Amino acid sequence: MALIITDDCINCDVCEPECPNAAISQGEEIYEIDPNLCTECVGHYDEPQCQQVCPVDCIPLDPNHAETRDELMQKYLIITGNA
């Protein structure tokens, strides 16, 4: 699954630079995650880095973008040009 940032986001700016796929960007009101770029850090790290640094725990799995670990790895390979 991709991750999603909820309305609990306080715009603290710590998640965006942690994303190795540049999937996080400032939205109109809060940060947003592009599900086409989010791999939950599969291929880069063992755990999603944005979740690790978020001080308000507002980055859960996005139930609207269910993906297996294999699908996330395939997405990682495509994003990084290693497919």
C-alpha positions as CSV (number, residue, x, y, z in Angstrom):
1,M,0.0,0.0,0.0
2,A,1.0,3.5,-0.4
3,L,0.9,5.8,2.6
4,I,-1.4,8.8,3.2
5,I,-1.0,11.9,5.3
6,T,-4.1,12.6,7.4
7,D,-5.7,15.9,8.4
8,D,-3.7,15.6,11.7
9,C,-0.6,16.8,9.8
10,I,0.9,19.9,11.5
11,N,3.1,20.9,8.5
12,C,6.2,20.4,10.5
13,D,8.3,19.8,7.3
14,V,10.2,16.8,8.6
15,C,8.7,14.1,6.3
16,E,9.3,15.6,2.9
17,P,13.1,15.5,2.9
18,E,13.1,11.9,4.3
19,C,11.2,10.4,1.3
20,P,13.7,8.7,-1.1
21,N,11.2,8.7,-3.9
22,A,10.2,12.4,-3.7
23,A,6.6,11.2,-3.2
24,I,5.8,13.8,-0.5
25,S,5.0,17.4,-1.4
26,Q,3.2,20.4,0.1
27,G,-0.5,20.3,-0.7
28,E,-3.0,23.2,-0.4
29,E,-3.3,22.7,3.3
30,I,-1.1,19.8,4.4
31,Y,1.6,17.6,3.0
32,E,0.5,15.0,0.5
33,I,1.9,11.7,-0.7
34,D,1.7,10.7,-4.4
35,P,0.6,7.1,-4.4
36,N,2.3,6.5,-7.7
37,L,5.7,7.3,-6.2
38,C,5.2,5.9,-2.7
39,T,6.8,2.5,-2.2
40,E,6.7,2.6,1.7
41,C,10.5,2.9,1.3
42,V,10.7,-0.7,-0.1
43,G,14.0,-0.9,-1.9
44,H,15.5,1.9,0.1
45,Y,14.8,1.2,3.8
46,D,13.2,-1.5,6.0
47,E,10.6,0.9,7.3
48,P,8.9,4.0,5.9
49,Q,11.1,6.9,6.8
50,C,8.2,9.5,6.9
51,Q,6.4,7.4,9.6
52,Q,9.6,7.2,11.6
53,V,10.1,11.0,11.8
54,C,6.4,12.1,12.0
55,P,5.9,13.7,15.4
56,V,2.1,13.4,15.3
57,D,1.8,9.9,13.8
58,C,-0.4,11.0,10.9
59,I,0.9,8.8,8.1
60,P,-1.0,5.5,8.0
61,L,-1.4,3.0,5.1
62,D,-3.7,4.2,2.4
63,P,-6.5,1.6,2.1
64,N,-7.4,3.0,-1.3
65,H,-4.0,2.0,-2.7
66,A,-3.4,-1.6,-1.6
67,E,-0.2,-3.1,-2.9
68,T,1.9,-6.2,-2.0
69,R,5.5,-5.9,-1.0
70,D,6.4,-7.4,-4.5
71,E,4.3,-4.7,-6.2
72,L,6.0,-2.1,-4.1
73,M,9.4,-3.5,-5.2
74,Q,8.4,-3.5,-8.8
75,K,7.3,0.2,-8.5
76,Y,10.7,0.9,-6.8
77,L,12.5,-0.7,-9.7
78,I,10.6,1.4,-12.2
79,I,11.0,4.6,-10.3
80,T,14.8,4.1,-10.0
81,G,15.2,3.0,-13.6
82,N,16.3,-0.5,-12.6
83,A,13.4,-2.4,-14.1
